[in-house]
């Protein structure tokens, strides 16, 4: 039995598997051991990882990257308002007050919650690990770094509640840094 671990980084994600007494980092379909945390939505397509990163220049407004810092933050949060100026895609206030991303996908303007975007990325990482292992992945540990508020940590839990994948969450930040 193999244990799969996913490091969900700000710019890149890594997938590792513990087997045969060691840890092996899994390469993606581009033979790269890191997968960019980037999603590009087109009129009829959705690219994730390396394919999306190559579209940052040609599909600027619909290529989402650097979204991890928006997790668990309200649209009115000063950090979100500061980031709004810096990022090329449009942020939108979601019905629950959180920040969302507005892109053109399937020929219409659509808002996506940050959790939905993270879910797309995790689905791709799961697919990559299943292709490398040649068997379905049912359990994994996800590692995310936190230096902010507890609401950020709590915003990840709905993303990880997938019927096809049971996940554990590991924080790379000492518990003392998480504010209650």
ABEGO torsion letter per residue (X at the ends): XBBBBBBBBAABBBBBBBBGGBBBBBBBAAGBABBBBBBBBBAABBBBEAAAAAAAAABAAABBBGAAAABGBBAABAAAAAAAAABABBBBBBAAGBBBBBBBBGGBBBBBBAAAAAAAAAAAAAAAAAAAAGBBBABBBBBBBBABBAAAAAAAAAAABBAABBBBBBBABBAAABBX
